[in-house]
Amino acid sequence: MNISLLSWLVIGLALVLASLPFLSERFFAVFALEAFPQKPIWLRLIELISYYCLVGLVGFALEANTGNPFPQSKEFYVVTFCMFIVFAFPAFTYRYLKK
């Protein structure tokens, strides 16, 4: 596959998975929560962090598959997590700010 196409695949996956905790009332979009009538924010944040790790693993796997993966420092992870939060902002706005 083309490296550019793989990059867009990871970005698209990040856009979808960053929005998913705020658009779905199910835990990881699969499990129904009967204990909570509405999913609490701390559970949504746990999902967001989990999806960030999943996107990172997919990106690392695709990078390792196409060639040698580059070593990353903590700054890379801080910047990508901030970008992941920016990707989640439209769904967050739809869930909490649009009334």
Jmol script that loads the backbone (N, CA, C; Angstrom):
load data "model"
ATOM      1  N   MET A   1       0.827  -1.190   0.000  1.00  0.00           N
ATOM      2  CA  MET A   1       0.000   0.000   0.000  1.00  0.00           C
ATOM      3  C   MET A   1       0.869   1.251   0.000  1.00  0.00           C
ATOM      4  N   ASN A   2       0.278   2.305  -0.436  1.00  0.00           N
ATOM      5  CA  ASN A   2       0.949   3.589  -0.471  1.00  0.00           C
ATOM      6  C   ASN A   2       1.067   4.146   0.957  1.00  0.00           C
ATOM      7  N   ILE A   3       2.195   4.749   1.281  1.00  0.00           N
ATOM      8  CA  ILE A   3       2.413   5.295   2.615  1.00  0.00           C
ATOM      9  C   ILE A   3       1.449   6.445   2.885  1.00  0.00           C
ATOM     10  N   SER A   4       1.153   7.240   1.879  1.00  0.00           N
ATOM     11  CA  SER A   4       0.209   8.334   2.048  1.00  0.00           C
ATOM     12  C   SER A   4      -1.192   7.804   2.377  1.00  0.00           C
ATOM     13  N   LEU A   5      -1.585   6.734   1.716  1.00  0.00           N
ATOM     14  CA  LEU A   5      -2.888   6.134   1.991  1.00  0.00           C
ATOM     15  C   LEU A   5      -2.955   5.577   3.415  1.00  0.00           C
ATOM     16  N   LEU A   6      -1.877   4.977   3.871  1.00  0.00           N
ATOM     17  CA  LEU A   6      -1.836   4.465   5.245  1.00  0.00           C
ATOM     18  C   LEU A   6      -1.920   5.598   6.259  1.00  0.00           C
ATOM     19  N   SER A   7      -1.276   6.713   5.947  1.00  0.00           N
ATOM     20  CA  SER A   7      -1.347   7.878   6.847  1.00  0.00           C
ATOM     21  C   SER A   7      -2.774   8.391   6.951  1.00  0.00           C
ATOM     22  N   TRP A   8      -3.463   8.492   5.816  1.00  0.00           N
ATOM     23  CA  TRP A   8      -4.853   8.948   5.836  1.00  0.00           C
ATOM     24  C   TRP A   8      -5.764   7.930   6.525  1.00  0.00           C
ATOM     25  N   LEU A   9      -5.425   6.668   6.426  1.00  0.00           N
ATOM     26  CA  LEU A   9      -6.194   5.637   7.121  1.00  0.00           C
ATOM     27  C   LEU A   9      -6.093   5.806   8.630  1.00  0.00           C
ATOM     28  N   VAL A  10      -4.908   6.065   9.132  1.00  0.00           N
ATOM     29  CA  VAL A  10      -4.717   6.269  10.572  1.00  0.00           C
ATOM     30  C   VAL A  10      -5.406   7.555  11.021  1.00  0.00           C
ATOM     31  N   ILE A  11      -5.345   8.610  10.237  1.00  0.00           N
ATOM     32  CA  ILE A  11      -6.007   9.866  10.590  1.00  0.00           C
ATOM     33  C   ILE A  11      -7.525   9.684  10.597  1.00  0.00           C
ATOM     34  N   GLY A  12      -8.060   8.990   9.608  1.00  0.00           N
ATOM     35  CA  GLY A  12      -9.498   8.725   9.580  1.00  0.00           C
ATOM     36  C   GLY A  12      -9.945   7.869  10.747  1.00  0.00           C
ATOM     37  N   LEU A  13      -9.152   6.854  11.069  1.00  0.00           N
ATOM     38  CA  LEU A  13      -9.457   6.005  12.222  1.00  0.00           C
ATOM     39  C   LEU A  13      -9.434   6.828  13.515  1.00  0.00           C
ATOM     40  N   ALA A  14      -8.477   7.737  13.623  1.00  0.00           N
ATOM     41  CA  ALA A  14      -8.395   8.601  14.805  1.00  0.00           C
ATOM     42  C   ALA A  14      -9.609   9.522  14.893  1.00  0.00           C
ATOM     43  N   LEU A  15     -10.055  10.061  13.777  1.00  0.00           N
ATOM     44  CA  LEU A  15     -11.239  10.925  13.789  1.00  0.00           C
ATOM     45  C   LEU A  15     -12.475  10.166  14.258  1.00  0.00           C
ATOM     46  N   VAL A  16     -12.652   8.959  13.766  1.00  0.00           N
ATOM     47  CA  VAL A  16     -13.829   8.173  14.139  1.00  0.00           C
ATOM     48  C   VAL A  16     -13.753   7.740  15.601  1.00  0.00           C
ATOM     49  N   LEU A  17     -12.611   7.208  16.014  1.00  0.00           N
ATOM     50  CA  LEU A  17     -12.497   6.690  17.374  1.00  0.00           C
ATOM     51  C   LEU A  17     -12.450   7.800  18.422  1.00  0.00           C
ATOM     52  N   ALA A  18     -11.995   8.989  18.057  1.00  0.00           N
ATOM     53  CA  ALA A  18     -11.997  10.093  19.018  1.00  0.00           C
ATOM     54  C   ALA A  18     -13.423  10.574  19.284  1.00  0.00           C
ATOM     55  N   SER A  19     -14.288  10.480  18.297  1.00  0.00           N
ATOM     56  CA  SER A  19     -15.667  10.936  18.454  1.00  0.00           C
ATOM     57  C   SER A  19     -16.573   9.888  19.073  1.00  0.00           C
ATOM     58  N   LEU A  20     -16.213   8.639  18.953  1.00  0.00           N
ATOM     59  CA  LEU A  20     -17.085   7.545  19.379  1.00  0.00           C
ATOM     60  C   LEU A  20     -17.489   7.580  20.855  1.00  0.00           C
ATOM     61  N   PRO A  21     -16.614   7.900  21.810  1.00  0.00           N
ATOM     62  CA  PRO A  21     -17.071   7.925  23.205  1.00  0.00           C
ATOM     63  C   PRO A  21     -18.172   8.950  23.478  1.00  0.00           C
ATOM     64  N   PHE A  22     -18.208  10.017  22.712  1.00  0.00           N
ATOM     65  CA  PHE A  22     -19.178  11.072  22.945  1.00  0.00           C
ATOM     66  C   PHE A  22     -20.459  10.899  22.128  1.00  0.00           C
ATOM     67  N   LEU A  23     -20.437  10.021  21.161  1.00  0.00           N
ATOM     68  CA  LEU A  23     -21.618   9.804  20.335  1.00  0.00           C
ATOM     69  C   LEU A  23     -22.410   8.569  20.733  1.00  0.00           C
ATOM     70  N   SER A  24     -21.807   7.668  21.489  1.00  0.00           N
ATOM     71  CA  SER A  24     -22.453   6.420  21.864  1.00  0.00           C
ATOM     72  C   SER A  24     -22.663   6.355  23.372  1.00  0.00           C
ATOM     73  N   GLU A  25     -23.796   5.826  23.782  1.00  0.00           N
ATOM     74  CA  GLU A  25     -24.077   5.622  25.198  1.00  0.00           C
ATOM     75  C   GLU A  25     -23.631   4.241  25.666  1.00  0.00           C
ATOM     76  N   ARG A  26     -23.091   3.443  24.777  1.00  0.00           N
ATOM     77  CA  ARG A  26     -22.612   2.110  25.135  1.00  0.00           C
ATOM     78  C   ARG A  26     -21.117   2.172  25.441  1.00  0.00           C
ATOM     79  N   PHE A  27     -20.679   1.329  26.353  1.00  0.00           N
ATOM     80  CA  PHE A  27     -19.259   1.275  26.719  1.00  0.00           C
ATOM     81  C   PHE A  27     -18.492   0.595  25.592  1.00  0.00           C
ATOM     82  N   PHE A  28     -17.530   1.278  25.033  1.00  0.00           N
ATOM     83  CA  PHE A  28     -16.773   0.852  23.850  1.00  0.00           C
ATOM     84  C   PHE A  28     -17.701   0.533  22.683  1.00  0.00           C
ATOM     85  N   ALA A  29     -18.831   1.218  22.625  1.00  0.00           N
ATOM     86  CA  ALA A  29     -19.823   1.096  21.561  1.00  0.00           C
ATOM     87  C   ALA A  29     -20.386  -0.315  21.433  1.00  0.00           C
ATOM     88  N   VAL A  30     -20.214  -1.148  22.463  1.00  0.00           N
ATOM     89  CA  VAL A  30     -20.692  -2.529  22.402  1.00  0.00           C
ATOM     90  C   VAL A  30     -21.541  -2.869  23.619  1.00  0.00           C
ATOM     91  N   PHE A  31     -21.020  -2.592  24.805  1.00  0.00           N
ATOM     92  CA  PHE A  31     -21.643  -3.054  26.040  1.00  0.00           C
ATOM     93  C   PHE A  31     -22.638  -2.025  26.576  1.00  0.00           C
ATOM     94  N   ALA A  32     -23.858  -2.466  26.821  1.00  0.00           N
ATOM     95  CA  ALA A  32     -24.864  -1.594  27.405  1.00  0.00           C
ATOM     96  C   ALA A  32     -24.597  -1.455  28.905  1.00  0.00           C
ATOM     97  N   LEU A  33     -24.720  -0.241  29.393  1.00  0.00           N
ATOM     98  CA  LEU A  33     -24.497   0.034  30.813  1.00  0.00           C
ATOM     99  C   LEU A  33     -25.840   0.187  31.504  1.00  0.00           C
ATOM    100  N   GLU A  34     -26.201  -0.788  32.278  1.00  0.00           N
ATOM    101  CA  GLU A  34     -27.478  -0.707  32.971  1.00  0.00           C
ATOM    102  C   GLU A  34     -27.355   0.039  34.298  1.00  0.00           C
ATOM    103  N   ALA A  35     -26.146   0.175  34.815  1.00  0.00           N
ATOM    104  CA  ALA A  35     -25.939   0.878  36.080  1.00  0.00           C
ATOM    105  C   ALA A  35     -26.086   2.388  35.914  1.00  0.00           C
ATOM    106  N   PHE A  36     -25.826   2.894  34.701  1.00  0.00           N
ATOM    107  CA  PHE A  36     -25.900   4.328  34.442  1.00  0.00           C
ATOM    108  C   PHE A  36     -26.941   4.596  33.359  1.00  0.00           C
ATOM    109  N   PRO A  37     -27.895   5.493  33.605  1.00  0.00           N
ATOM    110  CA  PRO A  37     -28.835   5.838  32.534  1.00  0.00           C
ATOM    111  C   PRO A  37     -28.140   6.621  31.411  1.00  0.00           C
ATOM    112  N   GLN A  38     -27.146   7.415  31.805  1.00  0.00           N
ATOM    113  CA  GLN A  38     -26.323   8.137  30.833  1.00  0.00           C
ATOM    114  C   GLN A  38     -24.866   7.921  31.216  1.00  0.00           C
ATOM    115  N   LYS A  39     -24.033   7.653  30.241  1.00  0.00           N
ATOM    116  CA  LYS A  39     -22.632   7.340  30.510  1.00  0.00           C
ATOM    117  C   LYS A  39     -21.937   8.545  31.142  1.00  0.00           C
ATOM    118  N   PRO A  40     -21.251   8.367  32.296  1.00  0.00           N
ATOM    119  CA  PRO A  40     -20.578   9.506  32.948  1.00  0.00           C
ATOM    120  C   PRO A  40     -19.315   9.926  32.185  1.00  0.00           C
ATOM    121  N   ILE A  41     -18.889  11.155  32.454  1.00  0.00           N
ATOM    122  CA  ILE A  41     -17.750  11.723  31.733  1.00  0.00           C
ATOM    123  C   ILE A  41     -16.470  10.957  32.012  1.00  0.00           C
ATOM    124  N   TRP A  42     -16.270  10.447  33.224  1.00  0.00           N
ATOM    125  CA  TRP A  42     -15.032   9.722  33.527  1.00  0.00           C
ATOM    126  C   TRP A  42     -14.948   8.433  32.720  1.00  0.00           C
ATOM    127  N   LEU A  43     -16.083   7.823  32.434  1.00  0.00           N
ATOM    128  CA  LEU A  43     -16.080   6.619  31.605  1.00  0.00           C
ATOM    129  C   LEU A  43     -15.786   6.973  30.143  1.00  0.00           C
ATOM    130  N   ARG A  44     -16.280   8.113  29.711  1.00  0.00           N
ATOM    131  CA  ARG A  44     -15.981   8.574  28.348  1.00  0.00           C
ATOM    132  C   ARG A  44     -14.488   8.880  28.198  1.00  0.00           C
ATOM    133  N   LEU A  45     -13.883   9.440  29.243  1.00  0.00           N
ATOM    134  CA  LEU A  45     -12.442   9.738  29.180  1.00  0.00           C
ATOM    135  C   LEU A  45     -11.602   8.458  29.176  1.00  0.00           C
ATOM    136  N   ILE A  46     -12.042   7.450  29.926  1.00  0.00           N
ATOM    137  CA  ILE A  46     -11.340   6.158  29.883  1.00  0.00           C
ATOM    138  C   ILE A  46     -11.408   5.570  28.476  1.00  0.00           C
ATOM    139  N   GLU A  47     -12.573   5.670  27.849  1.00  0.00           N
ATOM    140  CA  GLU A  47     -12.710   5.203  26.473  1.00  0.00           C
ATOM    141  C   GLU A  47     -11.810   5.993  25.532  1.00  0.00           C
ATOM    142  N   LEU A  48     -11.765   7.310  25.728  1.00  0.00           N
ATOM    143  CA  LEU A  48     -10.944   8.164  24.857  1.00  0.00           C
ATOM    144  C   LEU A  48      -9.472   7.775  24.945  1.00  0.00           C
ATOM    145  N   ILE A  49      -8.984   7.543  26.149  1.00  0.00           N
ATOM    146  CA  ILE A  49      -7.581   7.148  26.323  1.00  0.00           C
ATOM    147  C   ILE A  49      -7.336   5.764  25.724  1.00  0.00           C
ATOM    148  N   SER A  50      -8.281   4.871  25.900  1.00  0.00           N
ATOM    149  CA  SER A  50      -8.143   3.523  25.332  1.00  0.00           C
ATOM    150  C   SER A  50      -8.117   3.573  23.811  1.00  0.00           C
ATOM    151  N   TYR A  51      -8.989   4.381  23.226  1.00  0.00           N
ATOM    152  CA  TYR A  51      -9.002   4.512  21.763  1.00  0.00           C
ATOM    153  C   TYR A  51      -7.720   5.175  21.252  1.00  0.00           C
ATOM    154  N   TYR A  52      -7.176   6.107  22.025  1.00  0.00           N
ATOM    155  CA  TYR A  52      -5.892   6.715  21.645  1.00  0.00           C
ATOM    156  C   TYR A  52      -4.797   5.645  21.583  1.00  0.00           C
ATOM    157  N   CYS A  53      -4.765   4.777  22.579  1.00  0.00           N
ATOM    158  CA  CYS A  53      -3.773   3.695  22.587  1.00  0.00           C
ATOM    159  C   CYS A  53      -3.988   2.749  21.412  1.00  0.00           C
ATOM    160  N   LEU A  54      -5.250   2.462  21.095  1.00  0.00           N
ATOM    161  CA  LEU A  54      -5.548   1.582  19.967  1.00  0.00           C
ATOM    162  C   LEU A  54      -5.083   2.191  18.648  1.00  0.00           C
ATOM    163  N   VAL A  55      -5.356   3.473  18.453  1.00  0.00           N
ATOM    164  CA  VAL A  55      -4.909   4.146  17.227  1.00  0.00           C
ATOM    165  C   VAL A  55      -3.386   4.173  17.160  1.00  0.00           C
ATOM    166  N   GLY A  56      -2.740   4.395  18.294  1.00  0.00           N
ATOM    167  CA  GLY A  56      -1.276   4.375  18.332  1.00  0.00           C
ATOM    168  C   GLY A  56      -0.716   3.012  17.964  1.00  0.00           C
ATOM    169  N   LEU A  57      -1.329   1.955  18.467  1.00  0.00           N
ATOM    170  CA  LEU A  57      -0.877   0.601  18.121  1.00  0.00           C
ATOM    171  C   LEU A  57      -1.089   0.293  16.639  1.00  0.00           C
ATOM    172  N   VAL A  58      -2.226   0.714  16.101  1.00  0.00           N
ATOM    173  CA  VAL A  58      -2.477   0.498  14.670  1.00  0.00           C
ATOM    174  C   VAL A  58      -1.467   1.280  13.837  1.00  0.00           C
ATOM    175  N   GLY A  59      -1.217   2.527  14.221  1.00  0.00           N
ATOM    176  CA  GLY A  59      -0.235   3.333  13.492  1.00  0.00           C
ATOM    177  C   GLY A  59       1.159   2.742  13.568  1.00  0.00           C
ATOM    178  N   PHE A  60       1.541   2.268  14.744  1.00  0.00           N
ATOM    179  CA  PHE A  60       2.862   1.648  14.887  1.00  0.00           C
ATOM    180  C   PHE A  60       2.957   0.362  14.070  1.00  0.00           C
ATOM    181  N   ALA A  61       1.887  -0.430  14.061  1.00  0.00           N
ATOM    182  CA  ALA A  61       1.891  -1.679  13.285  1.00  0.00           C
ATOM    183  C   ALA A  61       1.999  -1.398  11.787  1.00  0.00           C
ATOM    184  N   LEU A  62       1.272  -0.391  11.320  1.00  0.00           N
ATOM    185  CA  LEU A  62       1.358  -0.050   9.898  1.00  0.00           C
ATOM    186  C   LEU A  62       2.731   0.505   9.544  1.00  0.00           C
ATOM    187  N   GLU A  63       3.318   1.295  10.443  1.00  0.00           N
ATOM    188  CA  GLU A  63       4.649   1.840  10.207  1.00  0.00           C
ATOM    189  C   GLU A  63       5.695   0.725  10.201  1.00  0.00           C
ATOM    190  N   ALA A  64       5.567  -0.219  11.116  1.00  0.00           N
ATOM    191  CA  ALA A  64       6.517  -1.328  11.165  1.00  0.00           C
ATOM    192  C   ALA A  64       6.361  -2.245   9.954  1.00  0.00           C
ATOM    193  N   ASN A  65       5.148  -2.311   9.422  1.00  0.00           N
ATOM    194  CA  ASN A  65       4.897  -3.155   8.262  1.00  0.00           C
ATOM    195  C   ASN A  65       5.493  -2.561   6.985  1.00  0.00           C
ATOM    196  N   THR A  66       5.532  -1.232   6.893  1.00  0.00           N
ATOM    197  CA  THR A  66       6.044  -0.595   5.687  1.00  0.00           C
ATOM    198  C   THR A  66       7.551  -0.376   5.708  1.00  0.00           C
ATOM    199  N   GLY A  67       8.166  -0.472   6.864  1.00  0.00           N
ATOM    200  CA  GLY A  67       9.609  -0.245   6.948  1.00  0.00           C
ATOM    201  C   GLY A  67      10.041  -0.208   8.393  1.00  0.00           C
ATOM    202  N   ASN A  68      11.142   0.448   8.643  1.00  0.00           N
ATOM    203  CA  ASN A  68      11.640   0.555  10.011  1.00  0.00           C
ATOM    204  C   ASN A  68      10.873   1.626  10.766  1.00  0.00           C
ATOM    205  N   PRO A  69      10.322   1.284  11.928  1.00  0.00           N
ATOM    206  CA  PRO A  69       9.616   2.312  12.710  1.00  0.00           C
ATOM    207  C   PRO A  69      10.602   3.285  13.349  1.00  0.00           C
ATOM    208  N   PHE A  70      10.205   4.545  13.411  1.00  0.00           N
ATOM    209  CA  PHE A  70      11.055   5.571  14.005  1.00  0.00           C
ATOM    210  C   PHE A  70      10.871   5.567  15.516  1.00  0.00           C
ATOM    211  N   PRO A  71      11.941   5.754  16.277  1.00  0.00           N
ATOM    212  CA  PRO A  71      11.783   5.863  17.738  1.00  0.00           C
ATOM    213  C   PRO A  71      11.110   7.197  18.069  1.00  0.00           C
ATOM    214  N   GLN A  72      10.179   7.176  19.028  1.00  0.00           N
ATOM    215  CA  GLN A  72       9.436   8.376  19.403  1.00  0.00           C
ATOM    216  C   GLN A  72       9.754   8.730  20.847  1.00  0.00           C
ATOM    217  N   SER A  73       9.721  10.018  21.125  1.00  0.00           N
ATOM    218  CA  SER A  73       9.952  10.485  22.491  1.00  0.00           C
ATOM    219  C   SER A  73       8.617  10.896  23.114  1.00  0.00           C
ATOM    220  N   LYS A  74       8.657  11.343  24.344  1.00  0.00           N
ATOM    221  CA  LYS A  74       7.417  11.697  25.040  1.00  0.00           C
ATOM    222  C   LYS A  74       6.724  12.890  24.395  1.00  0.00           C
ATOM    223  N   GLU A  75       7.467  13.764  23.745  1.00  0.00           N
ATOM    224  CA  GLU A  75       6.864  14.919  23.094  1.00  0.00           C
ATOM    225  C   GLU A  75       5.923  14.482  21.973  1.00  0.00           C
ATOM    226  N   PHE A  76       6.297  13.436  21.262  1.00  0.00           N
ATOM    227  CA  PHE A  76       5.444  12.909  20.187  1.00  0.00           C
ATOM    228  C   PHE A  76       4.104  12.464  20.747  1.00  0.00           C
ATOM    229  N   TYR A  77       4.125  11.749  21.855  1.00  0.00           N
ATOM    230  CA  TYR A  77       2.892  11.238  22.437  1.00  0.00           C
ATOM    231  C   TYR A  77       2.028  12.356  23.020  1.00  0.00           C
ATOM    232  N   VAL A  78       2.646  13.373  23.571  1.00  0.00           N
ATOM    233  CA  VAL A  78       1.889  14.519  24.093  1.00  0.00           C
ATOM    234  C   VAL A  78       1.201  15.252  22.945  1.00  0.00           C
ATOM    235  N   VAL A  79       1.906  15.483  21.869  1.00  0.00           N
ATOM    236  CA  VAL A  79       1.336  16.199  20.727  1.00  0.00           C
ATOM    237  C   VAL A  79       0.229  15.378  20.074  1.00  0.00           C
ATOM    238  N   THR A  80       0.438  14.087  19.893  1.00  0.00           N
ATOM    239  CA  THR A  80      -0.596  13.265  19.259  1.00  0.00           C
ATOM    240  C   THR A  80      -1.823  13.119  20.162  1.00  0.00           C
ATOM    241  N   PHE A  81      -1.635  13.076  21.474  1.00  0.00           N
ATOM    242  CA  PHE A  81      -2.798  13.020  22.361  1.00  0.00           C
ATOM    243  C   PHE A  81      -3.584  14.321  22.304  1.00  0.00           C
ATOM    244  N   CYS A  82      -2.887  15.445  22.246  1.00  0.00           N
ATOM    245  CA  CYS A  82      -3.579  16.729  22.096  1.00  0.00           C
ATOM    246  C   CYS A  82      -4.340  16.791  20.771  1.00  0.00           C
ATOM    247  N   MET A  83      -3.749  16.262  19.721  1.00  0.00           N
ATOM    248  CA  MET A  83      -4.429  16.215  18.430  1.00  0.00           C
ATOM    249  C   MET A  83      -5.651  15.298  18.496  1.00  0.00           C
ATOM    250  N   PHE A  84      -5.553  14.203  19.234  1.00  0.00           N
ATOM    251  CA  PHE A  84      -6.670  13.285  19.410  1.00  0.00           C
ATOM    252  C   PHE A  84      -7.814  13.983  20.155  1.00  0.00           C
ATOM    253  N   ILE A  85      -7.483  14.798  21.141  1.00  0.00           N
ATOM    254  CA  ILE A  85      -8.505  15.559  21.868  1.00  0.00           C
ATOM    255  C   ILE A  85      -9.169  16.578  20.946  1.00  0.00           C
ATOM    256  N   VAL A  86      -8.393  17.195  20.069  1.00  0.00           N
ATOM    257  CA  VAL A  86      -8.965  18.134  19.101  1.00  0.00           C
ATOM    258  C   VAL A  86      -9.908  17.395  18.152  1.00  0.00           C
ATOM    259  N   PHE A  87      -9.564  16.186  17.756  1.00  0.00           N
ATOM    260  CA  PHE A  87     -10.445  15.386  16.912  1.00  0.00           C
ATOM    261  C   PHE A  87     -11.756  15.069  17.629  1.00  0.00           C
ATOM    262  N   ALA A  88     -11.720  14.941  18.956  1.00  0.00           N
ATOM    263  CA  ALA A  88     -12.914  14.603  19.726  1.00  0.00           C
ATOM    264  C   ALA A  88     -13.783  15.826  20.020  1.00  0.00           C
ATOM    265  N   PHE A  89     -13.283  17.018  19.784  1.00  0.00           N
ATOM    266  CA  PHE A  89     -14.009  18.225  20.178  1.00  0.00           C
ATOM    267  C   PHE A  89     -15.374  18.386  19.506  1.00  0.00           C
ATOM    268  N   PRO A  90     -15.544  18.114  18.208  1.00  0.00           N
ATOM    269  CA  PRO A  90     -16.892  18.267  17.630  1.00  0.00           C
ATOM    270  C   PRO A  90     -17.930  17.365  18.294  1.00  0.00           C
ATOM    271  N   ALA A  91     -17.580  16.134  18.584  1.00  0.00           N
ATOM    272  CA  ALA A  91     -18.528  15.231  19.248  1.00  0.00           C
ATOM    273  C   ALA A  91     -18.770  15.668  20.689  1.00  0.00           C
ATOM    274  N   PHE A  92     -17.738  16.156  21.373  1.00  0.00           N
ATOM    275  CA  PHE A  92     -17.897  16.689  22.728  1.00  0.00           C
ATOM    276  C   PHE A  92     -18.843  17.887  22.718  1.00  0.00           C
ATOM    277  N   THR A  93     -18.667  18.757  21.741  1.00  0.00           N
ATOM    278  CA  THR A  93     -19.535  19.919  21.616  1.00  0.00           C
ATOM    279  C   THR A  93     -20.978  19.489  21.363  1.00  0.00           C
ATOM    280  N   TYR A  94     -21.158  18.516  20.516  1.00  0.00           N
ATOM    281  CA  TYR A  94     -22.501  18.017  20.224  1.00  0.00           C
ATOM    282  C   TYR A  94     -23.139  17.415  21.478  1.00  0.00           C
ATOM    283  N   ARG A  95     -22.358  16.683  22.277  1.00  0.00           N
ATOM    284  CA  ARG A  95     -22.894  15.993  23.449  1.00  0.00           C
ATOM    285  C   ARG A  95     -23.188  16.957  24.593  1.00  0.00           C
ATOM    286  N   TYR A  96     -22.268  17.858  24.901  1.00  0.00           N
ATOM    287  CA  TYR A  96     -22.381  18.645  26.134  1.00  0.00           C
ATOM    288  C   TYR A  96     -22.703  20.121  25.935  1.00  0.00           C
ATOM    289  N   LEU A  97     -22.282  20.718  24.857  1.00  0.00           N
ATOM    290  CA  LEU A  97     -22.451  22.166  24.712  1.00  0.00           C
ATOM    291  C   LEU A  97     -23.637  22.573  23.871  1.00  0.00           C
ATOM    292  N   LYS A  98     -24.114  21.689  22.997  1.00  0.00           N
ATOM    293  CA  LYS A  98     -25.252  22.016  22.153  1.00  0.00           C
ATOM    294  C   LYS A  98     -26.527  21.568  22.860  1.00  0.00           C
ATOM    295  N   LYS A  99     -27.240  22.487  23.425  1.00  0.00           N
ATOM    296  CA  LYS A  99     -28.484  22.176  24.150  1.00  0.00           C
ATOM    297  C   LYS A  99     -29.644  22.889  23.514  1.00  0.00           C
TER     298      LYS A  99
END
end "model"
wireframe off; spacefill off
backbone 0.3
color backbone group
